[in-house]
Amino acid sequence: MKIVIPLALLVGLSGCVNVQPWQRGTLARADMQPVTDAAQAAFEDHTYFSKEASSGGRGFGGGGCGCN
């Protein structure tokens, strides 16, 4: 247990990186987007809605309070 918590913190913190302003152009490219095919995204949204009876939730706006 003594080694698990520090190891989990190390793994969790190693994923955080400061993105410099000159690197943001690379991240904004179309091939860096999580969804590149709009038709595939619409199909996956429809499938998710059909299974879960809810839609949305793929965006990054809002904090979960429903106030967007």
mmCIF file as Biopython writes it, N, C-alpha, C and O atoms, coordinates in Angstrom:
data_model
#
loop_
_atom_site.group_PDB
_atom_site.id
_atom_site.type_symbol
_atom_site.label_atom_id
_atom_site.label_alt_id
_atom_site.label_comp_id
_atom_site.label_asym_id
_atom_site.label_entity_id
_atom_site.label_seq_id
_atom_site.pdbx_PDB_ins_code
_atom_site.Cartn_x
_atom_site.Cartn_y
_atom_site.Cartn_z
_atom_site.occupancy
_atom_site.B_iso_or_equiv
_atom_site.auth_seq_id
_atom_site.auth_asym_id
_atom_site.pdbx_PDB_model_num
ATOM 1   N N  . MET A ? 1  ? 0.830   -1.190 0.000   1.0 0.0 1  A 1 
ATOM 2   C CA . MET A ? 1  ? 0.000   0.000  0.000   1.0 0.0 1  A 1 
ATOM 3   C C  . MET A ? 1  ? 0.871   1.247  0.000   1.0 0.0 1  A 1 
ATOM 4   O O  . MET A ? 1  ? 0.501   2.261  -0.593  1.0 0.0 1  A 1 
ATOM 5   N N  . LYS A ? 2  ? 2.040   1.183  0.669   1.0 0.0 2  A 1 
ATOM 6   C CA . LYS A ? 2  ? 2.908   2.350  0.727   1.0 0.0 2  A 1 
ATOM 7   C C  . LYS A ? 2  ? 3.451   2.725  -0.637  1.0 0.0 2  A 1 
ATOM 8   O O  . LYS A ? 2  ? 3.707   3.899  -0.907  1.0 0.0 2  A 1 
ATOM 9   N N  . ILE A ? 3  ? 3.628   1.744  -1.490  1.0 0.0 3  A 1 
ATOM 10  C CA . ILE A ? 3  ? 4.182   2.036  -2.813  1.0 0.0 3  A 1 
ATOM 11  C C  . ILE A ? 3  ? 3.097   2.330  -3.834  1.0 0.0 3  A 1 
ATOM 12  O O  . ILE A ? 3  ? 3.377   2.960  -4.854  1.0 0.0 3  A 1 
ATOM 13  N N  . VAL A ? 4  ? 1.869   1.893  -3.592  1.0 0.0 4  A 1 
ATOM 14  C CA . VAL A ? 4  ? 0.792   2.062  -4.566  1.0 0.0 4  A 1 
ATOM 15  C C  . VAL A ? 4  ? 0.396   3.532  -4.698  1.0 0.0 4  A 1 
ATOM 16  O O  . VAL A ? 4  ? 0.255   4.038  -5.812  1.0 0.0 4  A 1 
ATOM 17  N N  . ILE A ? 5  ? 0.220   4.203  -3.597  1.0 0.0 5  A 1 
ATOM 18  C CA . ILE A ? 5  ? -0.231  5.598  -3.641  1.0 0.0 5  A 1 
ATOM 19  C C  . ILE A ? 5  ? 0.807   6.507  -4.303  1.0 0.0 5  A 1 
ATOM 20  O O  . ILE A ? 5  ? 0.440   7.287  -5.182  1.0 0.0 5  A 1 
ATOM 21  N N  . PRO A ? 6  ? 2.086   6.440  -3.921  1.0 0.0 6  A 1 
ATOM 22  C CA . PRO A ? 6  ? 3.066   7.281  -4.640  1.0 0.0 6  A 1 
ATOM 23  C C  . PRO A ? 6  ? 3.174   6.924  -6.113  1.0 0.0 6  A 1 
ATOM 24  O O  . PRO A ? 6  ? 3.361   7.806  -6.951  1.0 0.0 6  A 1 
ATOM 25  N N  . LEU A ? 7  ? 3.060   5.636  -6.442  1.0 0.0 7  A 1 
ATOM 26  C CA . LEU A ? 7  ? 3.112   5.230  -7.843  1.0 0.0 7  A 1 
ATOM 27  C C  . LEU A ? 7  ? 1.914   5.777  -8.605  1.0 0.0 7  A 1 
ATOM 28  O O  . LEU A ? 7  ? 2.064   6.230  -9.740  1.0 0.0 7  A 1 
ATOM 29  N N  . ALA A ? 8  ? 0.730   5.744  -8.006  1.0 0.0 8  A 1 
ATOM 30  C CA . ALA A ? 8  ? -0.470  6.291  -8.658  1.0 0.0 8  A 1 
ATOM 31  C C  . ALA A ? 8  ? -0.329  7.795  -8.854  1.0 0.0 8  A 1 
ATOM 32  O O  . ALA A ? 8  ? -0.723  8.320  -9.895  1.0 0.0 8  A 1 
ATOM 33  N N  . LEU A ? 9  ? 0.227   8.496  -7.868  1.0 0.0 9  A 1 
ATOM 34  C CA . LEU A ? 9  ? 0.444   9.941  -8.005  1.0 0.0 9  A 1 
ATOM 35  C C  . LEU A ? 9  ? 1.455   10.241 -9.112  1.0 0.0 9  A 1 
ATOM 36  O O  . LEU A ? 9  ? 1.272   11.176 -9.891  1.0 0.0 9  A 1 
ATOM 37  N N  . LEU A ? 10 ? 2.506   9.456  -9.173  1.0 0.0 10 A 1 
ATOM 38  C CA . LEU A ? 10 ? 3.528   9.658  -10.200 1.0 0.0 10 A 1 
ATOM 39  C C  . LEU A ? 10 ? 2.945   9.453  -11.592 1.0 0.0 10 A 1 
ATOM 40  O O  . LEU A ? 10 ? 3.212   10.242 -12.498 1.0 0.0 10 A 1 
ATOM 41  N N  . VAL A ? 11 ? 2.160   8.411  -11.767 1.0 0.0 11 A 1 
ATOM 42  C CA . VAL A ? 11 ? 1.544   8.142  -13.069 1.0 0.0 11 A 1 
ATOM 43  C C  . VAL A ? 11 ? 0.543   9.244  -13.413 1.0 0.0 11 A 1 
ATOM 44  O O  . VAL A ? 11 ? 0.479   9.699  -14.555 1.0 0.0 11 A 1 
ATOM 45  N N  . GLY A ? 12 ? -0.236  9.669  -12.421 1.0 0.0 12 A 1 
ATOM 46  C CA . GLY A ? 12 ? -1.238  10.711 -12.662 1.0 0.0 12 A 1 
ATOM 47  C C  . GLY A ? 12 ? -0.623  12.052 -12.997 1.0 0.0 12 A 1 
ATOM 48  O O  . GLY A ? 12 ? -1.120  12.760 -13.874 1.0 0.0 12 A 1 
ATOM 49  N N  . LEU A ? 13 ? 0.442   12.411 -12.318 1.0 0.0 13 A 1 
ATOM 50  C CA . LEU A ? 13 ? 1.075   13.705 -12.558 1.0 0.0 13 A 1 
ATOM 51  C C  . LEU A ? 13 ? 1.932   13.725 -13.811 1.0 0.0 13 A 1 
ATOM 52  O O  . LEU A ? 13 ? 2.184   14.790 -14.375 1.0 0.0 13 A 1 
ATOM 53  N N  . SER A ? 14 ? 2.382   12.558 -14.251 1.0 0.0 14 A 1 
ATOM 54  C CA . SER A ? 14 ? 3.223   12.540 -15.449 1.0 0.0 14 A 1 
ATOM 55  C C  . SER A ? 14 ? 2.420   12.837 -16.707 1.0 0.0 14 A 1 
ATOM 56  O O  . SER A ? 14 ? 3.011   13.139 -17.744 1.0 0.0 14 A 1 
ATOM 57  N N  . GLY A ? 15 ? 1.102   12.763 -16.652 1.0 0.0 15 A 1 
ATOM 58  C CA . GLY A ? 15 ? 0.271   13.062 -17.811 1.0 0.0 15 A 1 
ATOM 59  C C  . GLY A ? 15 ? 0.003   14.542 -17.979 1.0 0.0 15 A 1 
ATOM 60  O O  . GLY A ? 15 ? -0.570  14.940 -18.993 1.0 0.0 15 A 1 
ATOM 61  N N  . CYS A ? 16 ? 0.390   15.371 -17.031 1.0 0.0 16 A 1 
ATOM 62  C CA . CYS A ? 16 ? 0.146   16.804 -17.115 1.0 0.0 16 A 1 
ATOM 63  C C  . CYS A ? 16 ? 1.327   17.491 -17.792 1.0 0.0 16 A 1 
ATOM 64  O O  . CYS A ? 16 ? 2.477   17.325 -17.386 1.0 0.0 16 A 1 
ATOM 65  N N  . VAL A ? 17 ? 1.025   18.253 -18.815 1.0 0.0 17 A 1 
ATOM 66  C CA . VAL A ? 17 ? 2.062   18.957 -19.555 1.0 0.0 17 A 1 
ATOM 67  C C  . VAL A ? 17 ? 1.570   20.366 -19.843 1.0 0.0 17 A 1 
ATOM 68  O O  . VAL A ? 17 ? 0.417   20.555 -20.229 1.0 0.0 17 A 1 
ATOM 69  N N  . ASN A ? 18 ? 2.423   21.340 -19.662 1.0 0.0 18 A 1 
ATOM 70  C CA . ASN A ? 18 ? 2.088   22.702 -20.064 1.0 0.0 18 A 1 
ATOM 71  C C  . ASN A ? 18 ? 2.295   22.833 -21.561 1.0 0.0 18 A 1 
ATOM 72  O O  . ASN A ? 18 ? 3.372   22.524 -22.073 1.0 0.0 18 A 1 
ATOM 73  N N  . VAL A ? 19 ? 1.272   23.287 -22.263 1.0 0.0 19 A 1 
ATOM 74  C CA . VAL A ? 19 ? 1.356   23.469 -23.709 1.0 0.0 19 A 1 
ATOM 75  C C  . VAL A ? 19 ? 1.755   24.916 -23.969 1.0 0.0 19 A 1 
ATOM 76  O O  . VAL A ? 19 ? 1.074   25.851 -23.549 1.0 0.0 19 A 1 
ATOM 77  N N  . GLN A ? 20 ? 2.847   25.075 -24.655 1.0 0.0 20 A 1 
ATOM 78  C CA . GLN A ? 20 ? 3.322   26.409 -24.978 1.0 0.0 20 A 1 
ATOM 79  C C  . GLN A ? 20 ? 2.508   26.988 -26.135 1.0 0.0 20 A 1 
ATOM 80  O O  . GLN A ? 20 ? 1.942   26.237 -26.929 1.0 0.0 20 A 1 
ATOM 81  N N  . PRO A ? 21 ? 2.444   28.318 -26.235 1.0 0.0 21 A 1 
ATOM 82  C CA . PRO A ? 21 ? 1.631   28.928 -27.294 1.0 0.0 21 A 1 
ATOM 83  C C  . PRO A ? 21 ? 2.015   28.466 -28.698 1.0 0.0 21 A 1 
ATOM 84  O O  . PRO A ? 21 ? 1.130   28.311 -29.541 1.0 0.0 21 A 1 
ATOM 85  N N  . TRP A ? 22 ? 3.285   28.242 -28.980 1.0 0.0 22 A 1 
ATOM 86  C CA . TRP A ? 22 ? 3.701   27.819 -30.308 1.0 0.0 22 A 1 
ATOM 87  C C  . TRP A ? 22 ? 3.356   26.351 -30.588 1.0 0.0 22 A 1 
ATOM 88  O O  . TRP A ? 22 ? 3.409   25.913 -31.737 1.0 0.0 22 A 1 
ATOM 89  N N  . GLN A ? 23 ? 3.006   25.598 -29.553 1.0 0.0 23 A 1 
ATOM 90  C CA . GLN A ? 23 ? 2.616   24.205 -29.723 1.0 0.0 23 A 1 
ATOM 91  C C  . GLN A ? 23 ? 1.109   24.055 -29.956 1.0 0.0 23 A 1 
ATOM 92  O O  . GLN A ? 23 ? 0.652   22.991 -30.374 1.0 0.0 23 A 1 
ATOM 93  N N  . ARG A ? 24 ? 0.355   25.089 -29.696 1.0 0.0 24 A 1 
ATOM 94  C CA . ARG A ? 24 ? -1.100  25.000 -29.826 1.0 0.0 24 A 1 
ATOM 95  C C  . ARG A ? 24 ? -1.531  24.877 -31.276 1.0 0.0 24 A 1 
ATOM 96  O O  . ARG A ? 24 ? -2.577  24.291 -31.554 1.0 0.0 24 A 1 
ATOM 97  N N  . GLY A ? 25 ? -0.765  25.408 -32.195 1.0 0.0 25 A 1 
ATOM 98  C CA . GLY A ? 25 ? -1.080  25.263 -33.613 1.0 0.0 25 A 1 
ATOM 99  C C  . GLY A ? 25 ? -1.052  23.809 -34.041 1.0 0.0 25 A 1 
ATOM 100 O O  . GLY A ? 25 ? -1.877  23.383 -34.850 1.0 0.0 25 A 1 
ATOM 101 N N  . THR A ? 26 ? -0.126  23.055 -33.516 1.0 0.0 26 A 1 
ATOM 102 C CA . THR A ? 26 ? -0.048  21.626 -33.821 1.0 0.0 26 A 1 
ATOM 103 C C  . THR A ? 26 ? -1.255  20.894 -33.269 1.0 0.0 26 A 1 
ATOM 104 O O  . THR A ? 26 ? -1.811  20.014 -33.926 1.0 0.0 26 A 1 
ATOM 105 N N  . LEU A ? 27 ? -1.659  21.259 -32.061 1.0 0.0 27 A 1 
ATOM 106 C CA . LEU A ? 27 ? -2.806  20.589 -31.449 1.0 0.0 27 A 1 
ATOM 107 C C  . LEU A ? 27 ? -4.117  20.965 -32.118 1.0 0.0 27 A 1 
ATOM 108 O O  . LEU A ? 27 ? -5.099  20.232 -31.995 1.0 0.0 27 A 1 
ATOM 109 N N  . ALA A ? 28 ? -4.156  22.099 -32.830 1.0 0.0 28 A 1 
ATOM 110 C CA . ALA A ? 28 ? -5.383  22.547 -33.482 1.0 0.0 28 A 1 
ATOM 111 C C  . ALA A ? 28 ? -5.566  21.950 -34.868 1.0 0.0 28 A 1 
ATOM 112 O O  . ALA A ? 28 ? -6.617  22.148 -35.478 1.0 0.0 28 A 1 
ATOM 113 N N  . ARG A ? 29 ? -4.584  21.228 -35.384 1.0 0.0 29 A 1 
ATOM 114 C CA . ARG A ? 29 ? -4.712  20.639 -36.713 1.0 0.0 29 A 1 
ATOM 115 C C  . ARG A ? 29 ? -5.861  19.641 -36.736 1.0 0.0 29 A 1 
ATOM 116 O O  . ARG A ? 29 ? -6.220  19.063 -35.711 1.0 0.0 29 A 1 
ATOM 117 N N  . ALA A ? 30 ? -6.435  19.447 -37.933 1.0 0.0 30 A 1 
ATOM 118 C CA . ALA A ? 30 ? -7.586  18.559 -38.087 1.0 0.0 30 A 1 
ATOM 119 C C  . ALA A ? 30 ? -7.245  17.123 -37.722 1.0 0.0 30 A 1 
ATOM 120 O O  . ALA A ? 30 ? -8.073  16.409 -37.156 1.0 0.0 30 A 1 
ATOM 121 N N  . ASP A ? 31 ? -6.014  16.694 -38.050 1.0 0.0 31 A 1 
ATOM 122 C CA . ASP A ? 31 ? -5.663  15.308 -37.737 1.0 0.0 31 A 1 
ATOM 123 C C  . ASP A ? 31 ? -5.397  15.070 -36.257 1.0 0.0 31 A 1 
ATOM 124 O O  . ASP A ? 31 ? -5.225  13.923 -35.845 1.0 0.0 31 A 1 
ATOM 125 N N  . MET A ? 32 ? -5.358  16.117 -35.456 1.0 0.0 32 A 1 
ATOM 126 C CA . MET A ? 32 ? -5.166  15.971 -34.022 1.0 0.0 32 A 1 
ATOM 127 C C  . MET A ? 32 ? -6.492  15.986 -33.262 1.0 0.0 32 A 1 
ATOM 128 O O  . MET A ? 32 ? -6.502  15.813 -32.043 1.0 0.0 32 A 1 
ATOM 129 N N  . GLN A ? 33 ? -7.604  16.189 -33.958 1.0 0.0 33 A 1 
ATOM 130 C CA . GLN A ? 33 ? -8.903  16.236 -33.304 1.0 0.0 33 A 1 
ATOM 131 C C  . GLN A ? 33 ? -9.342  14.826 -32.921 1.0 0.0 33 A 1 
ATOM 132 O O  . GLN A ? 33 ? -9.016  13.869 -33.624 1.0 0.0 33 A 1 
ATOM 133 N N  . PRO A ? 34 ? -10.074 14.683 -31.820 1.0 0.0 34 A 1 
ATOM 134 C CA . PRO A ? 34 ? -10.500 13.350 -31.406 1.0 0.0 34 A 1 
ATOM 135 C C  . PRO A ? 34 ? -11.429 12.685 -32.415 1.0 0.0 34 A 1 
ATOM 136 O O  . PRO A ? 34 ? -11.416 11.462 -32.558 1.0 0.0 34 A 1 
ATOM 137 N N  . VAL A ? 35 ? -12.238 13.483 -33.116 1.0 0.0 35 A 1 
ATOM 138 C CA . VAL A ? 35 ? -13.144 12.944 -34.127 1.0 0.0 35 A 1 
ATOM 139 C C  . VAL A ? 35 ? -12.857 13.674 -35.425 1.0 0.0 35 A 1 
ATOM 140 O O  . VAL A ? 35 ? -13.020 14.892 -35.498 1.0 0.0 35 A 1 
ATOM 141 N N  . THR A ? 36 ? -12.433 12.948 -36.454 1.0 0.0 36 A 1 
ATOM 142 C CA . THR A ? 36 ? -12.121 13.583 -37.734 1.0 0.0 36 A 1 
ATOM 143 C C  . THR A ? 36 ? -13.227 13.372 -38.753 1.0 0.0 36 A 1 
ATOM 144 O O  . THR A ? 36 ? -13.332 14.141 -39.709 1.0 0.0 36 A 1 
ATOM 145 N N  . ASP A ? 37 ? -14.042 12.365 -38.578 1.0 0.0 37 A 1 
ATOM 146 C CA . ASP A ? 37 ? -15.103 12.075 -39.527 1.0 0.0 37 A 1 
ATOM 147 C C  . ASP A ? 37 ? -16.440 12.451 -38.901 1.0 0.0 37 A 1 
ATOM 148 O O  . ASP A ? 37 ? -16.871 11.827 -37.931 1.0 0.0 37 A 1 
ATOM 149 N N  . ALA A ? 38 ? -17.100 13.474 -39.455 1.0 0.0 38 A 1 
ATOM 150 C CA . ALA A ? 38 ? -18.359 13.948 -38.885 1.0 0.0 38 A 1 
ATOM 151 C C  . ALA A ? 38 ? -19.454 12.897 -38.994 1.0 0.0 38 A 1 
ATOM 152 O O  . ALA A ? 38 ? -20.277 12.767 -38.088 1.0 0.0 38 A 1 
ATOM 153 N N  . ALA A ? 39 ? -19.476 12.141 -40.095 1.0 0.0 39 A 1 
ATOM 154 C CA . ALA A ? 39 ? -20.498 11.106 -40.261 1.0 0.0 39 A 1 
ATOM 155 C C  . ALA A ? 39 ? -20.319 10.001 -39.219 1.0 0.0 39 A 1 
ATOM 156 O O  . ALA A ? 39 ? -21.297 9.513  -38.652 1.0 0.0 39 A 1 
ATOM 157 N N  . GLN A ? 40 ? -19.093 9.618  -38.975 1.0 0.0 40 A 1 
ATOM 158 C CA . GLN A ? 40 ? -18.826 8.582  -37.959 1.0 0.0 40 A 1 
ATOM 159 C C  . GLN A ? 40 ? -19.217 9.095  -36.574 1.0 0.0 40 A 1 
ATOM 160 O O  . GLN A ? 40 ? -19.761 8.345  -35.763 1.0 0.0 40 A 1 
ATOM 161 N N  . ALA A ? 41 ? -18.941 10.366 -36.303 1.0 0.0 41 A 1 
ATOM 162 C CA . ALA A ? 41 ? -19.295 10.936 -35.006 1.0 0.0 41 A 1 
ATOM 163 C C  . ALA A ? 41 ? -20.809 10.974 -34.828 1.0 0.0 41 A 1 
ATOM 164 O O  . ALA A ? 41 ? -21.318 10.685 -33.745 1.0 0.0 41 A 1 
ATOM 165 N N  . ALA A ? 42 ? -21.535 11.333 -35.904 1.0 0.0 42 A 1 
ATOM 166 C CA . ALA A ? 42 ? -22.996 11.357 -35.822 1.0 0.0 42 A 1 
ATOM 167 C C  . ALA A ? 42 ? -23.546 9.953  -35.593 1.0 0.0 42 A 1 
ATOM 168 O O  . ALA A ? 42 ? -24.486 9.769  -34.820 1.0 0.0 42 A 1 
ATOM 169 N N  . PHE A ? 43 ? -22.963 8.971  -36.261 1.0 0.0 43 A 1 
ATOM 170 C CA . PHE A ? 43 ? -23.390 7.590  -36.072 1.0 0.0 43 A 1 
ATOM 171 C C  . PHE A ? 43 ? -23.134 7.130  -34.634 1.0 0.0 43 A 1 
ATOM 172 O O  . PHE A ? 43 ? -23.986 6.483  -34.025 1.0 0.0 43 A 1 
ATOM 173 N N  . GLU A ? 44 ? -21.970 7.462  -34.100 1.0 0.0 44 A 1 
ATOM 174 C CA . GLU A ? 44 ? -21.663 7.074  -32.723 1.0 0.0 44 A 1 
ATOM 175 C C  . GLU A ? 44 ? -22.558 7.795  -31.726 1.0 0.0 44 A 1 
ATOM 176 O O  . GLU A ? 44 ? -22.948 7.215  -30.713 1.0 0.0 44 A 1 
ATOM 177 N N  . ASP A ? 45 ? -22.889 9.063  -32.004 1.0 0.0 45 A 1 
ATOM 178 C CA . ASP A ? 45 ? -23.816 9.789  -31.134 1.0 0.0 45 A 1 
ATOM 179 C C  . ASP A ? 45 ? -25.183 9.134  -31.142 1.0 0.0 45 A 1 
ATOM 180 O O  . ASP A ? 45 ? -25.815 8.989  -30.096 1.0 0.0 45 A 1 
ATOM 181 N N  . HIS A ? 46 ? -25.640 8.738  -32.328 1.0 0.0 46 A 1 
ATOM 182 C CA . HIS A ? 46 ? -26.952 8.091  -32.432 1.0 0.0 46 A 1 
ATOM 183 C C  . HIS A ? 46 ? -26.948 6.758  -31.682 1.0 0.0 46 A 1 
ATOM 184 O O  . HIS A ? 46 ? -27.908 6.436  -30.981 1.0 0.0 46 A 1 
ATOM 185 N N  . THR A ? 47 ? -25.889 5.999  -31.826 1.0 0.0 47 A 1 
ATOM 186 C CA . THR A ? 47 ? -25.784 4.718  -31.125 1.0 0.0 47 A 1 
ATOM 187 C C  . THR A ? 47 ? -25.770 4.935  -29.618 1.0 0.0 47 A 1 
ATOM 188 O O  . THR A ? 47 ? -26.437 4.214  -28.877 1.0 0.0 47 A 1 
ATOM 189 N N  . TYR A ? 48 ? -25.010 5.928  -29.164 1.0 0.0 48 A 1 
ATOM 190 C CA . TYR A ? 48 ? -24.947 6.224  -27.734 1.0 0.0 48 A 1 
ATOM 191 C C  . TYR A ? 48 ? -26.310 6.654  -27.221 1.0 0.0 48 A 1 
ATOM 192 O O  . TYR A ? 48 ? -26.739 6.231  -26.148 1.0 0.0 48 A 1 
ATOM 193 N N  . PHE A ? 49 ? -27.003 7.515  -28.005 1.0 0.0 49 A 1 
ATOM 194 C CA . PHE A ? 49 ? -28.328 7.974  -27.591 1.0 0.0 49 A 1 
ATOM 195 C C  . PHE A ? 49 ? -29.290 6.805  -27.511 1.0 0.0 49 A 1 
ATOM 196 O O  . PHE A ? 49 ? -30.094 6.727  -26.583 1.0 0.0 49 A 1 
ATOM 197 N N  . SER A ? 50 ? -29.217 5.886  -28.483 1.0 0.0 50 A 1 
ATOM 198 C CA . SER A ? 50 ? -30.125 4.743  -28.503 1.0 0.0 50 A 1 
ATOM 199 C C  . SER A ? 50 ? -29.885 3.811  -27.316 1.0 0.0 50 A 1 
ATOM 200 O O  . SER A ? 50 ? -30.831 3.225  -26.789 1.0 0.0 50 A 1 
ATOM 201 N N  . LYS A ? 51 ? -28.652 3.672  -26.899 1.0 0.0 51 A 1 
ATOM 202 C CA . LYS A ? 51 ? -28.338 2.760  -25.799 1.0 0.0 51 A 1 
ATOM 203 C C  . LYS A ? 51 ? -28.556 3.399  -24.438 1.0 0.0 51 A 1 
ATOM 204 O O  . LYS A ? 51 ? -29.037 2.746  -23.513 1.0 0.0 51 A 1 
ATOM 205 N N  . GLU A ? 52 ? -28.205 4.669  -24.312 1.0 0.0 52 A 1 
ATOM 206 C CA . GLU A ? 52 ? -28.210 5.299  -23.004 1.0 0.0 52 A 1 
ATOM 207 C C  . GLU A ? 52 ? -29.383 6.243  -22.778 1.0 0.0 52 A 1 
ATOM 208 O O  . GLU A ? 52 ? -29.576 6.729  -21.664 1.0 0.0 52 A 1 
ATOM 209 N N  . ALA A ? 53 ? -30.172 6.511  -23.821 1.0 0.0 53 A 1 
ATOM 210 C CA . ALA A ? 53 ? -31.294 7.446  -23.735 1.0 0.0 53 A 1 
ATOM 211 C C  . ALA A ? 53 ? -30.826 8.834  -23.306 1.0 0.0 53 A 1 
ATOM 212 O O  . ALA A ? 53 ? -31.540 9.549  -22.604 1.0 0.0 53 A 1 
ATOM 213 N N  . SER A ? 54 ? -29.632 9.205  -23.730 1.0 0.0 54 A 1 
ATOM 214 C CA . SER A ? 54 ? -29.133 10.544 -23.481 1.0 0.0 54 A 1 
ATOM 215 C C  . SER A ? 54 ? -28.239 10.941 -24.646 1.0 0.0 54 A 1 
ATOM 216 O O  . SER A ? 54 ? -27.736 10.085 -25.374 1.0 0.0 54 A 1 
ATOM 217 N N  . SER A ? 55 ? -28.050 12.209 -24.811 1.0 0.0 55 A 1 
ATOM 218 C CA . SER A ? 55 ? -27.193 12.677 -25.894 1.0 0.0 55 A 1 
ATOM 219 C C  . SER A ? 55 ? -26.264 13.748 -25.367 1.0 0.0 55 A 1 
ATOM 220 O O  . SER A ? 55 ? -26.450 14.275 -24.271 1.0 0.0 55 A 1 
ATOM 221 N N  . GLY A ? 56 ? -25.263 14.059 -26.167 1.0 0.0 56 A 1 
ATOM 222 C CA . GLY A ? 56 ? -24.300 15.090 -25.777 1.0 0.0 56 A 1 
ATOM 223 C C  . GLY A ? 56 ? -23.236 14.529 -24.868 1.0 0.0 56 A 1 
ATOM 224 O O  . GLY A ? 56 ? -23.070 13.313 -24.765 1.0 0.0 56 A 1 
ATOM 225 N N  . GLY A ? 57 ? -22.533 15.391 -24.227 1.0 0.0 57 A 1 
ATOM 226 C CA . GLY A ? 57 ? -21.500 14.970 -23.304 1.0 0.0 57 A 1 
ATOM 227 C C  . GLY A ? 57 ? -20.145 14.789 -23.955 1.0 0.0 57 A 1 
ATOM 228 O O  . GLY A ? 57 ? -19.181 14.423 -23.283 1.0 0.0 57 A 1 
ATOM 229 N N  . ARG A ? 58 ? -20.054 15.038 -25.247 1.0 0.0 58 A 1 
ATOM 230 C CA . ARG A ? 58 ? -18.760 14.891 -25.905 1.0 0.0 58 A 1 
ATOM 231 C C  . ARG A ? 58 ? -17.975 16.197 -25.885 1.0 0.0 58 A 1 
ATOM 232 O O  . ARG A ? 58 ? -16.765 16.199 -26.110 1.0 0.0 58 A 1 
ATOM 233 N N  . GLY A ? 59 ? -18.643 17.280 -25.622 1.0 0.0 59 A 1 
ATOM 234 C CA . GLY A ? 59 ? -17.969 18.572 -25.632 1.0 0.0 59 A 1 
ATOM 235 C C  . GLY A ? 59 ? -17.187 18.802 -24.360 1.0 0.0 59 A 1 
ATOM 236 O O  . GLY A ? 59 ? -17.217 17.988 -23.436 1.0 0.0 59 A 1 
ATOM 237 N N  . PHE A ? 60 ? -16.492 19.913 -24.323 1.0 0.0 60 A 1 
ATOM 238 C CA . PHE A ? 60 ? -15.676 20.232 -23.174 1.0 0.0 60 A 1 
ATOM 239 C C  . PHE A ? 60 ? -16.229 21.414 -22.402 1.0 0.0 60 A 1 
ATOM 240 O O  . PHE A ? 60 ? -15.634 21.831 -21.409 1.0 0.0 60 A 1 
ATOM 241 N N  . GLY A ? 61 ? -17.349 21.960 -22.835 1.0 0.0 61 A 1 
ATOM 242 C CA . GLY A ? 61 ? -17.926 23.108 -22.163 1.0 0.0 61 A 1 
ATOM 243 C C  . GLY A ? 61 ? -18.676 22.698 -20.910 1.0 0.0 61 A 1 
ATOM 244 O O  . GLY A ? 61 ? -19.172 21.577 -20.805 1.0 0.0 61 A 1 
ATOM 245 N N  . GLY A ? 62 ? -18.751 23.596 -19.987 1.0 0.0 62 A 1 
ATOM 246 C CA . GLY A ? 62 ? -19.501 23.340 -18.777 1.0 0.0 62 A 1 
ATOM 247 C C  . GLY A ? 62 ? -18.743 22.466 -17.805 1.0 0.0 62 A 1 
ATOM 248 O O  . GLY A ? 62 ? -17.725 21.864 -18.146 1.0 0.0 62 A 1 
ATOM 249 N N  . GLY A ? 63 ? -19.239 22.407 -16.630 1.0 0.0 63 A 1 
ATOM 250 C CA . GLY A ? 63 ? -18.567 21.625 -15.613 1.0 0.0 63 A 1 
ATOM 251 C C  . GLY A ? 63 ? -19.433 20.530 -15.043 1.0 0.0 63 A 1 
ATOM 252 O O  . GLY A ? 63 ? -19.132 19.996 -13.975 1.0 0.0 63 A 1 
ATOM 253 N N  . GLY A ? 64 ? -20.510 20.180 -15.736 1.0 0.0 64 A 1 
ATOM 254 C CA . GLY A ? 64 ? -21.368 19.132 -15.237 1.0 0.0 64 A 1 
ATOM 255 C C  . GLY A ? 64 ? -22.537 19.642 -14.432 1.0 0.0 64 A 1 
ATOM 256 O O  . GLY A ? 64 ? -23.346 18.862 -13.931 1.0 0.0 64 A 1 
ATOM 257 N N  . CYS A ? 65 ? -22.627 20.965 -14.307 1.0 0.0 65 A 1 
ATOM 258 C CA . CYS A ? 65 ? -23.735 21.509 -13.540 1.0 0.0 65 A 1 
ATOM 259 C C  . CYS A ? 65 ? -24.945 21.785 -14.416 1.0 0.0 65 A 1 
ATOM 260 O O  . CYS A ? 65 ? -26.005 22.143 -13.902 1.0 0.0 65 A 1 
ATOM 261 N N  . GLY A ? 66 ? -24.810 21.627 -15.728 1.0 0.0 66 A 1 
ATOM 262 C CA . GLY A ? 66 ? -25.912 21.864 -16.639 1.0 0.0 66 A 1 
ATOM 263 C C  . GLY A ? 66 ? -26.063 23.317 -17.012 1.0 0.0 66 A 1 
ATOM 264 O O  . GLY A ? 66 ? -27.029 23.677 -17.685 1.0 0.0 66 A 1 
ATOM 265 N N  . CYS A ? 67 ? -25.138 24.168 -16.598 1.0 0.0 67 A 1 
ATOM 266 C CA . CYS A ? 67 ? -25.281 25.598 -16.860 1.0 0.0 67 A 1 
ATOM 267 C C  . CYS A ? 67 ? -24.506 26.042 -18.104 1.0 0.0 67 A 1 
ATOM 268 O O  . CYS A ? 67 ? -24.695 27.175 -18.547 1.0 0.0 67 A 1 
ATOM 269 N N  . ASN A ? 68 ? -23.669 25.228 -18.671 1.0 0.0 68 A 1 
ATOM 270 C CA . ASN A ? 68 ? -22.892 25.534 -19.877 1.0 0.0 68 A 1 
ATOM 271 C C  . ASN A ? 68 ? -22.495 26.981 -19.950 1.0 0.0 68 A 1 
ATOM 272 O O  . ASN A ? 68 ? -21.838 27.393 -20.905 1.0 0.0 68 A 1 
#
